[in-house]
Amino acid sequence: MDTLVSTQWLADAQERVEKICVIDASMHMPQTGRNARQEFEQGHIPGSVFFDIQEIADQDNPIPLMLPSLEKFASRMMAIGLTDGVQVVVYDDSDLKTSARAWWMLHVFGVHRVSILDGGLRKWKAEGRPLESGSPVIDQHHLTVRKDHSLVRDLEQMKKNLTTKAEQVIDTRSSDRFAGMDPEPRSGVRAGHIPGSVNMPYKDLFDEKGCWKSVEEIRSLVARLGIDINKSIIATCGSGITACTASFALHRAGCDQIAVYDGSFAEWGTQADTSVITGV
């Protein structure tokens, strides 16, 4: 099963009644006025369940959207019907391409048979494919989870990397936020970026229709930025969401050493002992 599947592939799989868990992982920024769960209940791909990125997080951490505990993740996944061995297809209807965050979280906790639906709900709807409404009835099953720490970086590791420069750092925020020309949307976060990081806006990973660019295009993009996909890479962003688009894209492009700084700039930009620089 490919890490990226088409709407036609999913429609065919559903007709064959294959055992697939389809997940809607849409999430929106507060200023959009959109409610992802309400939109899910109004219309979603038949058979899909809702993955609440904002709730499936460490609610006690002042840094937003940090990974939850192993126990919380397991309980939430079992609550949406995820079970050992099942194939998972994740989609979204978000400008932030949040299906990549769910894809990454599942991998972090040991669920590896996961694909992203190319074009998401937008493409599915544009093709006139069926939708269903309401909340699904879910049968809970056992799910074995384990945390893969190699896919995650924390604040101390990022500080150490400033000295060792052992890992390349990619920042997927917009170029204006990276340069410090635009303020950060969260109060108390300084403008700018982590020293030594390279800007690769996540929107550059998608075409004008919202579909993922090809592997060849991704490889060309990172090469132009001077990034070596054969060496270790850390992806970062504002709060660990769009960094996961880089993780997914680079994974498809053949990088097998790609981690995400979970706290991202929402954490880095608030610390008294971290350096922040502006400009390109």
TABELHU-V51555 format. One record per backbone hydrogen bond with DSSP energy under -0.5 kcal/mol. CO is the residue of the C=O (numbers start at 0). NH is the residue of the N-H. If there is no record, write none. Layout:
# TABELHU-V51555
{{CO,NH} {CO,NH}}
This chain:
# TABELHU-V51555
{{2,115} {4,117} {5,9} {6,10} {7,11} {8,12} {9,13} {10,14} {11,15} {12,17} {13,16} {17,19} {18,86} {19,21} {20,22} {20,88} {21,48} {22,24} {22,90} {23,50} {28,31} {29,32} {33,35} {34,38} {35,39} {36,40} {37,41} {38,42} {40,133} {43,131} {44,47} {48,23} {49,51} {50,52} {51,54} {51,55} {54,56} {56,58} {57,60} {62,65} {65,57} {68,72} {69,73} {70,74} {71,75} {72,76} {73,77} {74,78} {75,79} {76,81} {77,80} {82,85} {86,20} {87,114} {88,22} {89,116} {90,24} {91,120} {91,121} {93,96} {96,99} {97,100} {97,101} {98,102} {99,103} {100,104} {101,105} {102,106} {103,107} {104,108} {105,110} {106,109} {107,147} {108,145} {109,111} {111,113} {112,87} {114,89} {115,4} {115,117} {116,119} {118,122} {119,123} {120,124} {121,125} {122,126} {123,128} {124,127} {129,45} {131,43} {135,137} {137,139} {141,83} {142,144} {146,148} {147,150} {148,151} {150,259} {152,261} {153,157} {154,158} {155,159} {156,160} {157,161} {158,161} {158,162} {159,162} {159,163} {160,164} {167,233} {168,197} {169,171} {169,235} {170,199} {171,201} {173,177} {174,178} {175,179} {175,180} {175,181} {176,179} {176,191} {178,278} {185,188} {187,189} {188,183} {192,276} {193,196} {197,170} {197,199} {200,203} {201,204} {202,205} {204,212} {206,209} {210,206} {213,217} {214,218} {215,219} {216,220} {217,221} {218,222} {219,223} {220,224} {221,226} {222,225} {226,228} {227,230} {231,167} {232,258} {233,169} {234,260} {235,171} {236,264} {237,265} {240,243} {241,244} {241,245} {242,246} {243,247} {244,248} {245,249} {246,250} {247,251} {248,252} {249,254} {250,253} {253,255} {256,232} {258,234} {259,152} {259,261} {262,265} {262,266} {263,266} {263,267} {264,268} {266,269} {266,270} {267,270} {268,189} {270,273} {274,194} {276,192}}
